Every structure is written in C-alpha cells, then in structure tokens.
Amino acid sequence: MENRPQANDIWMPPLPPLSEGGLARPRIGIAGISIESSTFSPHLSGDEAFTIRTGQDLLDYYPFLAPGQDLREAADWVPIYHGRSFPGGAVVPAKFREMSQAIVDGILADGPFDALFFDIHGAMSVVDLQDAEGVLATAVREAIGEEALISTSMDLHGNVSRELLDAVDLITCYRMAPHEDWMNTKERAVFNLLTRLRSEAGADPVARRPFKAWRQVPLLLPGEKTSTRLEPAKGIYDSVADVADLDGVLDAALWVGYAWADEPRCQAAVVVTGDDRDLIAVECRKIALSYWDARDEFVFVGPTDTLAGALDSALAPGAAHPYVISDSGDNPTAGGAGDVSWTLGELLARPDLVDGSRVVIHASIFDPAAVGVAKQAGVGATVTLEVGGRVDPGPRGPVSLTGEVLSVTEGDPVAGVQVVIGSGSVRAIITERRKPFHHLDDFRMLGLDPAAADVVIVKIGYLEPELYELAADWTLALTPGGVDQDLIRLGHHRLAPGVYPFDADAPEPDLTPVVTRR
C-alpha cells in the first residue's frame, strides 16, 4: 500500500464544477461545540473553559475559508456560534444549555440555510446527559429544518451514536493520531458539503443526501494504543483513506471512541457515506471487521512502565538525554484535571534527586493559589507551597514543595501566570490555569531549556511532534489520574454490553452495517 502523505502535504482537490441543477452560491452556517470530557475527572468545565467565537472571529478561525480561497468563494458563509474548550471534565449543564441555545437562536435568527458546517469534537460529556452531541445535533436539526444539509467534522476519539448519525447528513473524522490533520479534516467536511450542493442534485433536498453506512464496533481503547504511527492502526487508517477514494463513495471514517467517559455510546464506530448503497455497506463492514479482528494487536505507542521504573531508566548511567517521560494519568489534553500531584510527590521523595546534580523538569500542575504565593515572594525567594490535588486529589492530595522561585512569567493567554520552583534537581512548573506543554517554546519562555535537561516529564500520552523529536529516549509512565491508561481500574459500569476489553468473554459481534439516508 502506498505511503500516505504527512498532514502538511494533504490538500483538497479543486471543487468540482457547478453542475446543472447545483447551487451556485449556497448559504451555509457554521456552528458547534468542541470539548473532550473525562467523566472520571472531578474537574468541571464551565464559563472559564470555553473560548467563544462568533461572526468574523469564527470565520477567521478556518484558514481554508480565508478570502480568495475556493471554498470561501463558493458559498455565502454565516458564522453563527462556536464554543471550543481545552479537554477537561464534564461540562456544567447550565453552560451546555447556554451554548446550545445560542446556536439554536442563531440558526433561527439568521436562517434560512441551505446547509450547516457542524464543527464538534464528539466526546463532550455533560453532567446528567448520556449523549451530549446527540442532544445538540437533534436540537440543531430541529432549528435548521429537514431540507438543509449538515456536514459534521469530528475528532477520531469522538463517539458516533445513532442519534447523532440520524441528525446529520455527512460526517467525518481525523485519520491521524497525533492529530496533525485536525484542520484538514474540517476542510474535508466543508469540501464534501460543497461537493453535494454543487452536484446536479444540489437543489433537491432529498436527492443530495448521501446514504450512510454505520456500525459501532464494541471495542474501546485508549489513544495511546491506537496511534497511526504504528501498526495495526496505521494500516487500518490507510485503508479508510483508500475506501474514501472509491467511485460511489463520498467519504469514509473510523472513530476509536473516547475511553475516559462512562457512557453507552463510548465505543468505536465506522461510517461510510456515498451514493452506492451496496458498496458503502460492504466497505463499512470491512473496516469494522479489520478493526475488531486486530483488537489484540494494539499496543502502547511507546515503552511503558511505572513512574519509578521510568525514572530508574532515565537516570541510569549511560541513559540518553533528554529522556522524556509521559505522566499519562493526568494528561489534560485527554481530559485530565491537570492538578494531580502524585508524580511531583514521587520526584521530591527520590534521594537521587535531592542534591541538584541533575535537571528534571516536571510540566505541570495548575494551582492559582500556589502561583500567587510564589509570585508575591518573587524570583530568588525560597517558598514552601502546598501544590496541586485541589481539583483531583488523586492518591496523594496537595504536595508540600519547598524551593527557590526560579522564574515568574506573566501574560500567557492559556496558562496565565507561570512559576518555576527549583527543589534539588526538580524544576516544577506551576501554572495559574490549565495548560498543555507540547512545544519547546512552552519551556523556553520560562527560562528552561528542555534540550539540556536530563529528564523532561510532561502530562501527556503519546508525544506530540516537537516532544517526539526532542526525546533521545522515552517512556510512557502509567500514572494515576482521570485518564488512567489502565482502563479496567477506572471502573466503567455504564458501557454497552460486550465492549472489549471490559467484557472479554462476550460473543463475536454482528458487524452488519445499518444503511440509512436521512
């Protein structure tokens, strides 16, 4: 099979010419809510979590809709409302209602529409709801009416329930993990939408709707076992792209599902859309079978160990540096609270990190109170702080940290104020607000050089590209938290029956697709 391009090489072909009967300049709205929410984290996502975009600000968010771009010029775009949050805990019901109502009100006020670009994540959990995106999609459909096409872009760690499927017409997701193709996927969703509207059936509200072949696959694995850098996910996702290229197929998508929410919809899913009803059913089943049959072949994207074992390897004589360790259980980019202090406590307790002869960076813990004390004390002061464990106590609760304030950095749009506390060999980064550390400049702006460190510990799962390039060696540490990689010990009890590996003795599933057309 040919090698697939990297994300920065992916491009959309030119839009097809306008067919007789197609819509020359359809009116298309843009709306959605995007967040990945762990139901195992005590963190709650409210007003402070979401960046709200409306009007020109929302239109500018999509580079493929910049003035002069083909997709921009092919339609009249109406940016309605979009809420986007860094991953976290379940959404506060009042905030979900507020955002949902803003979308519905915008559709009703600015309509009618020929179509909607529905930009969601797919793993949003809301307190006391079982299928937040299904609820939102149903409300959107009721507001926009039956004739408008809805094209949906999602993260591959989202979930596709029947309710969500039935409310939309076109649906797709990322094909890369890490998600280097996240913006390309949104572009593909818009390209597919315009392709339908410009076709000879574009003005026919029924004929322009494609068939959808859908099948959930009772398999739920963490993203760190399904990276498309490795087989079997790489080969399976290459085959998804091949299916999408077939005549009679508009698009094909495979969702891994979201492992850190406890809801019946949480499992893998396949959707193939197109006009050849028989072909899309056959190809949907093939993809579903290939994923199910490979269920025992998925392995973690890198070497795994306990935190103690990972540190022993990183600090051993002759170890390659910088050695990167994933503090995976509290990974905020998967929905962890970001303030579990267990790993920091383990670092401070290690005798070989007391004398300051090494440099071990830990990123990070968010704790506004601790940041406030360190900021007031100032650079060079020695402080004693109680750090972390306030939102998610984990196994340890707050950790007592005594050390020198090495830096105070203000003005970060995500983290707010950031401080670095030096204690022996440990450089503990504490932030005012939750922030992922994916880029080398995230460290450099704080006066830290990750390339010169012995060990860099980051709250993450698989390494993002810059960290991957940085690492002379690395280990994924199986640490505790709301996105614990040991799924069984999390205690799921609301999943659908038969989901592997939670129900390993379940019979072989029937993977015959449901074929539907809204």
C-alpha positions in Angstrom: 0.0 0.0 0.0 1.3 3.4 -0.9 2.6 5.7 1.9 0.1 8.3 2.9 1.2 12.0 2.9 2.0 13.8 6.1 -0.5 16.4 7.3 1.3 19.4 5.8 1.2 17.6 2.4 -2.5 16.9 2.5 -4.6 19.1 0.2 -8.1 19.1 -1.1 -8.6 18.7 -4.9 -10.3 21.6 -6.7 -14.0 21.8 -6.1 -15.9 20.1 -8.9 -17.5 22.4 -11.5 -21.0 23.5 -10.8 -23.5 21.0 -12.3 -26.8 21.9 -13.9 -29.2 21.9 -11.1 -26.5 22.6 -8.5 -26.4 25.5 -6.1 -24.0 28.2 -7.3 -23.7 30.0 -4.0 -25.4 28.2 -1.2 -26.0 29.9 2.2 -24.1 27.9 4.8 -23.9 28.4 8.6 -21.1 27.5 10.9 -21.7 26.3 14.5 -20.7 23.7 17.1 -19.3 22.9 20.5 -15.9 21.2 20.9 -14.6 19.6 24.1 -13.3 16.2 25.2 -14.6 15.4 28.7 -13.4 12.8 31.1 -16.2 11.6 33.4 -13.5 10.1 35.7 -12.1 13.5 36.5 -13.7 15.6 39.2 -12.9 18.7 37.1 -16.0 20.5 35.7 -15.9 22.7 32.6 -17.8 25.9 32.9 -17.6 29.5 31.7 -13.8 29.7 32.2 -13.2 26.6 30.0 -14.7 27.8 26.7 -13.4 30.2 24.0 -16.5 31.5 22.2 -16.2 32.6 18.6 -18.9 34.3 16.6 -19.0 36.5 13.5 -15.8 37.3 11.7 -13.7 35.8 14.6 -15.3 32.4 13.9 -14.8 32.7 10.1 -11.2 33.7 10.6 -10.6 30.5 12.6 -10.6 28.4 9.4 -7.7 29.2 7.1 -9.4 27.4 4.2 -12.2 30.0 4.4 -9.9 32.9 4.1 -10.8 35.5 1.4 -9.8 34.2 -2.1 -9.9 30.6 -1.1 -12.1 28.4 -3.4 -14.2 27.1 -0.5 -14.8 30.6 0.8 -15.9 31.9 -2.6 -18.2 29.0 -3.4 -20.7 29.9 -0.7 -22.2 32.7 1.5 -20.8 31.8 4.9 -22.7 32.7 8.1 -20.6 32.2 11.2 -23.1 31.6 14.0 -21.5 30.4 17.2 -18.8 28.1 18.3 -17.6 27.1 21.8 -14.2 25.4 22.0 -12.5 24.2 25.1 -9.3 22.5 26.1 -10.1 18.9 27.2 -11.3 18.6 30.8 -14.1 17.3 32.9 -17.8 17.1 32.2 -19.5 20.3 31.1 -21.7 22.1 33.6 -25.3 21.7 32.5 -26.0 25.4 32.5 -23.1 26.1 30.3 -24.2 23.4 27.8 -27.7 24.8 27.7 -26.4 28.4 27.2 -24.1 27.4 24.3 -26.8 25.1 22.7 -29.4 27.8 22.9 -27.0 30.4 21.4 -26.6 28.0 18.4 -30.3 27.4 18.0 -31.1 31.0 18.4 -28.5 32.0 15.8 -29.9 29.4 13.3 -33.4 30.7 13.8 -32.4 34.4 13.6 -30.0 34.1 10.6 -31.8 31.5 8.6 -32.9 30.0 6.3 -29.8 28.0 5.4 -29.0 25.6 2.6 -26.5 23.8 4.9 -24.6 23.9 8.1 -20.9 23.1 8.9 -21.3 21.4 12.3 -17.9 21.5 13.9 -17.8 19.3 17.0 -15.3 17.0 18.9 -17.6 14.1 19.7 -16.5 13.3 23.2 -18.3 16.1 25.1 -19.8 14.8 28.3 -22.4 16.9 30.2 -23.4 16.2 33.8 -26.5 14.1 33.8 -26.5 13.5 30.0 -25.6 10.3 28.2 -25.1 11.6 24.7 -24.4 15.3 24.6 -23.6 15.6 20.9 -26.7 13.6 20.0 -28.8 16.0 22.0 -27.1 19.0 20.4 -27.3 17.6 16.9 -31.0 16.9 17.3 -31.7 20.5 18.5 -29.7 21.8 15.6 -31.7 19.7 13.1 -35.0 20.9 14.6 -33.9 24.5 14.3 -32.4 24.4 10.8 -35.2 22.2 9.3 -35.2 19.0 7.3 -34.1 20.3 4.0 -30.7 21.8 5.0 -27.6 19.5 4.7 -25.5 19.2 7.8 -21.8 18.2 7.4 -20.0 17.2 10.6 -16.3 17.3 11.4 -15.1 15.3 14.5 -12.0 14.1 16.4 -11.4 10.3 15.9 -11.7 10.0 19.7 -15.3 11.0 19.4 -18.3 8.8 19.6 -21.0 8.3 16.9 -24.3 7.4 18.4 -27.4 6.6 16.3 -29.0 9.8 17.4 -26.0 11.8 16.2 -25.9 9.9 12.9 -29.6 10.4 12.2 -29.5 14.2 12.7 -26.7 14.8 10.2 -26.1 14.1 6.5 -22.3 14.0 6.2 -19.8 13.0 8.9 -16.1 12.5 9.0 -13.1 12.5 11.4 -9.4 12.7 11.7 -7.2 10.0 10.1 -4.0 10.8 12.1 -3.1 10.3 15.8 -1.4 12.5 16.9 -3.9 14.8 15.2 -1.7 16.6 12.7 -4.7 16.6 10.2 -7.2 18.2 12.5 -7.7 21.3 10.4 -7.5 19.3 7.1 -10.4 17.2 8.4 -12.6 20.3 8.9 -11.7 21.4 5.4 -12.7 17.9 4.1 -16.1 18.2 5.8 -16.7 21.6 4.1 -15.4 20.2 0.7 -17.8 17.3 0.9 -20.6 19.6 1.8 -20.0 21.9 -1.2 -19.5 18.9 -3.5 -23.0 17.7 -2.7 -24.6 21.1 -3.0 -22.8 21.8 -6.4 -23.9 18.4 -7.8 -26.8 18.0 -10.2 -28.9 17.0 -7.3 -27.8 20.0 -5.2 -31.1 21.8 -5.3 -33.1 18.7 -4.5 -33.4 18.5 -0.7 -33.8 14.7 -0.8 -31.5 13.5 -3.7 -28.5 15.5 -2.4 -28.4 13.5 0.8 -26.0 10.6 0.6 -26.5 7.1 2.1 -24.7 6.5 5.3 -23.5 3.0 6.3 -22.9 3.0 10.1 -21.7 0.3 12.5 -20.5 0.7 16.1 -17.7 -1.7 16.9 -17.7 -2.9 20.6 -14.1 -2.0 21.2 -12.8 0.8 23.4 -9.1 1.5 23.5 -7.0 4.5 24.7 -5.5 6.7 22.0 -2.0 5.7 23.3 -2.7 2.2 21.9 -4.1 3.4 18.6 -1.6 5.8 17.3 -1.5 5.9 13.5 2.3 6.0 13.7 2.2 2.3 14.4 0.5 -0.9 13.1 -2.2 -2.0 13.2 -3.8 1.5 13.3 -1.6 2.8 10.5 -2.6 0.2 8.0 -6.3 0.3 9.0 -6.4 4.1 8.6 -4.6 3.9 5.3 -7.4 1.5 4.2 -10.0 4.1 5.4 -8.5 6.6 3.0 -8.4 4.1 0.2 -12.2 3.4 0.7 -12.9 7.1 0.6 -11.3 7.3 -2.9 -13.6 4.6 -4.4 -16.1 5.6 -7.0 -19.6 5.8 -5.4 -18.1 6.7 -2.0 -18.0 10.3 -0.7 -16.1 9.7 2.5 -15.1 7.0 5.0 -14.3 7.4 8.7 -13.3 5.3 11.6 -13.7 6.5 15.2 -11.6 5.0 18.0 -14.1 6.3 20.5 -13.4 8.0 23.9 -12.1 5.7 26.6 -12.4 8.0 29.6 -16.1 8.6 29.6 -18.5 6.0 31.0 -21.4 6.2 28.6 -23.2 3.6 26.4 -22.1 5.4 23.2 -18.4 5.1 24.0 -17.0 2.6 21.5 -15.5 2.6 18.1 -17.6 3.4 15.0 -17.4 3.3 11.3 -19.3 5.5 8.8 -19.0 5.3 5.0 -21.1 7.8 3.0 -21.9 7.7 -0.7 -24.4 7.1 -3.4 -23.7 3.4 -4.0 -25.7 1.8 -1.2 -24.4 -1.7 -1.6 -20.7 -0.6 -1.9 -20.7 1.6 1.2 -22.3 -1.3 3.2 -19.6 -3.7 2.1 -16.8 -1.3 2.8 -18.2 -0.3 6.2 -18.3 -3.9 7.3 -14.7 -4.5 6.0 -13.3 -1.6 8.0 -15.3 -2.6 11.1 -14.1 -6.2 10.8 -10.5 -5.2 10.3 -10.6 -3.1 13.4 -12.3 -5.7 15.5 -10.0 -8.5 14.3 -7.0 -6.5 15.3 -8.2 -5.9 18.8 -5.4 -7.9 20.5 -2.7 -6.4 18.3 -2.9 -2.8 19.6 0.0 -1.9 21.8 1.1 1.3 23.5 2.8 3.7 21.2 6.0 3.5 23.2 7.6 1.6 26.1 5.5 1.7 29.3 6.5 1.3 32.9 5.6 2.5 36.4 6.8 6.0 37.2 9.6 4.6 39.4 10.7 2.3 36.6 10.7 5.1 34.1 12.8 7.3 36.3 15.2 4.4 37.0 15.7 4.1 33.3 16.0 7.8 32.7 18.6 8.3 35.5 20.6 5.1 34.9 24.3 5.5 33.9 24.5 5.8 30.2 20.9 6.8 29.6 20.3 9.0 26.6 19.2 12.6 27.5 16.9 14.4 27.4 14.8 11.4 28.4 11.1 12.2 28.1 8.5 10.6 30.4 4.8 10.9 29.9 2.9 11.5 33.1 -0.1 9.9 31.3 -2.8 9.6 34.0 -3.4 13.3 34.4 -2.9 14.3 30.8 -5.1 17.4 30.4 -5.2 17.1 26.6 -7.2 13.9 27.1 -9.4 15.4 29.8 -7.4 15.0 33.0 -7.8 17.7 35.6 -4.1 18.8 35.3 -3.5 19.2 39.1 -2.9 15.6 40.2 0.3 16.0 42.3 1.2 12.3 42.7 4.1 12.4 40.3 5.6 15.6 41.8 5.5 14.0 45.2 7.3 10.9 43.9 10.0 13.1 42.4 10.5 15.1 45.6 10.8 11.8 47.6 13.6 10.3 45.5 17.0 10.5 47.2 18.9 10.7 43.9 17.1 14.0 43.0 17.9 15.9 46.2 21.4 17.2 45.6 20.7 19.2 42.4 23.3 17.5 40.3 20.7 16.8 37.6 17.9 18.7 35.9 14.4 17.1 36.0 11.6 19.3 34.6 8.0 18.5 35.5 5.3 20.1 33.5 3.0 20.8 35.1 0.4 21.4 37.9 -2.2 24.2 37.8 -2.7 25.8 41.1 -3.6 29.5 41.2 -3.1 29.8 45.0 0.4 28.4 44.8 1.2 30.6 41.9 0.0 33.6 43.8 2.3 32.9 46.8 5.3 32.4 44.6 4.7 35.5 42.5 4.3 37.6 45.6 7.6 36.2 47.1 9.4 37.0 43.8 12.3 35.4 41.9 15.1 34.2 44.2 12.9 33.8 47.2 12.6 30.4 49.0 9.0 29.4 49.4 7.0 26.5 50.9 3.9 25.7 48.9 1.1 23.3 49.0 0.8 22.3 45.4 -2.0 20.5 43.4 -4.5 17.9 44.5 -7.3 20.5 44.9 -9.5 19.6 42.0 -8.4 16.0 41.6 -6.8 14.8 44.9 -5.6 11.5 43.3 -3.8 9.2 45.7 -1.9 12.0 47.4 -3.7 15.3 47.6 -1.6 18.5 47.8 2.1 18.1 48.0 4.4 20.2 50.1 7.1 21.8 47.9 10.0 23.9 49.4 12.3 25.5 46.9 13.6 28.6 45.1 11.4 30.7 42.8 13.4 30.4 39.6 11.1 32.4 37.4 7.7 34.2 37.3 6.2 34.6 33.8 3.1 36.6 33.2 0.7 37.0 30.3 0.4 33.6 28.8 -3.0 33.5 27.1 -3.6 29.9 28.2 -1.8 29.4 31.5 -1.9 33.0 32.9 0.9 33.4 35.4 3.5 30.6 35.4 6.2 30.0 38.0 9.1 27.6 38.2 10.2 26.3 41.6 13.6 24.6 41.9 13.9 21.9 44.6 17.1 19.9 44.4 17.2 18.5 40.8 13.5 19.1 40.3 12.1 22.1 38.3 8.4 22.2 39.0 6.3 24.2 36.7 3.1 25.6 38.3 0.5 27.5 36.3 -2.4 29.7 37.2 -4.6 27.9 34.7 -4.5 24.5 32.9 -2.1 24.3 30.0 -0.6 21.6 27.9 3.2 21.6 27.3 3.5 20.4 23.7 6.1 22.9 22.3 9.7 23.6 23.2 8.9 27.3 23.5 6.5 26.5 26.3 9.5 25.6 28.3 11.9 28.2 26.9 9.6 31.1 27.8 10.0 30.1 31.4 13.8 30.1 31.3 14.1 26.3 30.9 16.0 24.5 28.2 14.4 21.1 27.7 17.1 20.0 25.3 19.7 20.5 28.1 17.7 18.7 30.8 18.3 15.2 31.9 14.6 14.3 32.2 11.5 16.1 30.9 8.2 14.9 32.4 5.1 16.1 30.7 1.5 15.4 31.4 0.7 13.8 28.1 0.1 10.4 26.5 1.8 9.8 23.1 4.3 12.5 22.4 3.4 15.5 20.2 5.7 16.1 17.3 8.2 18.5 19.0 8.5 16.4 22.1 8.9 13.3 19.9 11.8 14.9 18.1 13.3 16.2 21.4 13.3 12.8 23.1 16.6 10.8 23.0 14.6 8.1 24.7 11.2 8.0 26.3 8.7 6.0 28.4 5.0 6.3 28.9 4.6 6.1 32.6 1.3 4.5 33.8 0.4 7.0 36.5 -2.9 7.6 38.3 -5.5 10.2 37.3 -8.7 10.8 35.5 -7.4 9.5 32.2 -5.6 6.5 33.6 -4.2 4.3 30.8 -5.2 1.2 32.9 -8.9 1.4 31.8 -10.1 -1.5 33.8 -9.2 0.0 37.2 -11.2 3.2 36.3 -14.4 1.3 37.0 -16.6 1.8 33.9 -20.1 0.5 34.5 -22.4 2.2 32.0 -20.8 0.9 28.8 -22.9 -1.1 26.3 -22.7 -4.8 26.9 -19.9 -6.7 25.1 -17.4 -3.9 24.8 -13.8 -5.2 24.7 -11.7 -5.3 26.8 -14.2 -4.7 29.6 -16.2 -7.7 28.6 -13.6 -10.0 27.1 -15.9 -13.1 27.1 -18.6 -11.5 25.0 -19.6 -13.4 21.8 -18.4 -12.2 18.4 -20.4 -9.0 17.5 -22.6 -8.7 14.5 -20.9 -6.0 12.4 -23.5 -5.8 9.7 -23.9 -2.0 9.0 -27.1 0.0 9.3 -27.6 1.8 6.0 -29.7 4.9 6.2 -30.5 8.1 4.4 -32.0 11.0 6.3 
